[in-house]
Amino acid sequence: MSTSPTSARRLEAVQSSVFALLARRLEGYTGKRYPFHLGDNVVPPPEAARWENVVSDQLGSPYRYGHPHGHVDLREAIAEKVRTFNRQEGVGPEHVQVSVGATGGLTVAWSALFDPGDEVLLLAPYWPLIRGISHCTGVVPVDVPFYQKLLDEPDSDPGELIRPYLTKRTRAIYLITPNNPTGQVLTREQLEAIAAIAHEHNLWVISDEAYEAYVYEGVHQSIATFEGMSERTVSVYTFSKTYAMAGVRVGYLVGPEHAIDPIRRASTHMIYNTAQACQTMALQALQTGRDHVEQTRQRYKANALLVAEGLEARFVPAQGGAYVFVDLRAYGEDAMPVLERAADRGVTLAPGVIFGQGFEGYGRFCYTAVDEDTLREGIDIFNDVLLRG
């Protein structure tokens, strides 16, 4: 009797969809939807970066292969942005790798910097796909209760939160600021504590700065600018959030040459190049989108305030980013019954369980994906769901 070949065992731990837990609940629902589960943008991209306005062959024919590192014009523009906005001195195009979104960039970085069996500390709660990326590349993800702990106990020492999870196999710390899903912006002191651990144990720091442009309280700081950190930090950025270009799929990695070199080799063999036309849109966004970014920041700040004042649940108001992390444990240790009742009325939050171990009683609420009226309506419906228990 013949048998079929099997798939990789490491994929058994990877979900097909991070939102699948509620997808079936929406089957057959025909009313208005309030998609607070998805980290999308209600605003369009900067006008010059929209598909209908882009000169698609500006960086070369969109039908031919592009440079696997990213077009030099785009990499030079990115380097200038990183030097001025992120204050990373000395960054040039040789320190930049253009990627297929931040997701593609992180996947390539995991493949280039870590061997199967290496451990990466995921400061939790975290962006859900990073755990799947770890499993896909054979890396061992280690959950470190961190952001919510700092919010619940502000006097906690960030370094001491991390230290118990260090082993001989630890190779890196993955952090997100502004954080997805809590909306927390790490302070300089908190980042310095993370940097100290990285120095002490000779670790990489992978700094996910997808929401760098959207800070409402405090100041966004890139950990690579701290003393001695530029040589051990790979910073990850994306046009998906800053310029509302999620469907264009352009991101980029910035790091020292001894990190970017293997990242480039891995990217060449895994992806080859990001689409030329998409890189053109990204370049146009960088060149023309400064006012657009500030206007969008103000709009999302207003949305964050609306949620802070209107959502009748337990959460810490967002300091930045696109989300709040709603604590629903007053309704049971598992938030799914509440989230299912909300979904029955068209309101969807992302289940907390996908953001790390121990967050089954939470839900992530995104306030950047819908217009203000829809946001208000959705908040009212969710409040009513909570009121009814």
Secondary structure, 3 states (H helix, E strand, C coil): CCCCCCCCHHHHHCCCCCCHHHHHHHCCCCCCCEECCCCCCCCCCCHHHCHHHCCCCCCCCCCCCCCCCCCHHHHHHHHHHHHHCCCCCCCCHHHEEEECHHHHHHHHHHHHHCCCCCEEEEEECCCCHHHHHHHHCCCEEEEEECHHHHHHCCCCCHHHHHHHHCCCCEEEEEEECCCCCCCCCCCHHHHHHHHHHHHHHCCEEEEECCCCCCECCCCCCCHHHCCCCCCCEEEEEEHHHHCCCHHHCCEEEECCHHHHHHHHHHHHHHCCCCCHHHHHHHHHHHHHCHHHHHHHHHHHHHHHHHHHHHCCCECCCCCECCEEEEECHHHCCCCHHHHHHHHCCCEECEEHHHHCCCCCCEEEEECCCCCHHHHHHHHHHHHHHHHCC
